[in-house]
Amino acid sequence: MNLAADIALAHRLADAAREAILPHFRSGMTSERKGDSTPVTLADRAAEAAMRAILKEAVPDDAVHGEEYGATTGTSGRTWVLDPIDGTTAFLAGRPIFGTLIALVVEGWPVLGVIDQPVLKERWVGATGQATTLNGQPVRTRPCRELGDAALATTGPHYFDQHDGDHFMALAAKTDHRRMVMGGDCYNYAMLASGHIDVVCEANLKLHDWAALVPVVEGAGGTMADWNGEPLHAASSGHVIALGDPARLDDVVEALACHH
């Protein structure tokens, strides 16, 4: 696997997505509703179409799994996983904390991830065996000596069902509630990788929501797992935790007390 070439390709994809998305941000356009009632916009589709066109030409043997246009099969054992706009709600509210997520998954494990924020022109790149960068400069997570000091983030309590919400609140009760962050989608994981947030906890994520985050967080010194503390792979349930300080993993799993 030529990681340098794959990283260069991921940058091309992120550039193309950025170009497709920017004209639509704060443009006053309306969104339509998909069957699962997530708002989806022209920007989403334009960005994914632009990325798919590049992949088809550059790596025709690789599979592509995108949020908008489904999955195409490949013969290489490699899959590019695309979420053109993660944080559609933030996008529609004119808040620049959405992002384009690009991941390369090999045999079910993410090996390369990009979080790109088009408006702020911030791009985090993580890859197996390499330090995560923000616009080319290395970033690091911060240490967190105890859970009581932790800044916890989640996209929102309304994304949990009652059962998961109870477990989340049990975790929240053990963290520093004055520093708790609501909203933010993928941007929370980028902030964790850059050392501004300690723990992110979410449920019901799909592969395209989390695949790109793992290499970014882990390359910055953090760790990601499911709610039982197990590593994430393509068959994971979608219960996701990210920690800036891997030493707190047992504390977080214990606080969630979730033996699924």
Summary of the structure (lengths in Angstrom):
residues: 260
radius of gyration: 17.3
end to end distance: 35.3
largest distance: 50.0
contacts: 918
relative contact order: 0.14
helix: 37%
strand: 24%
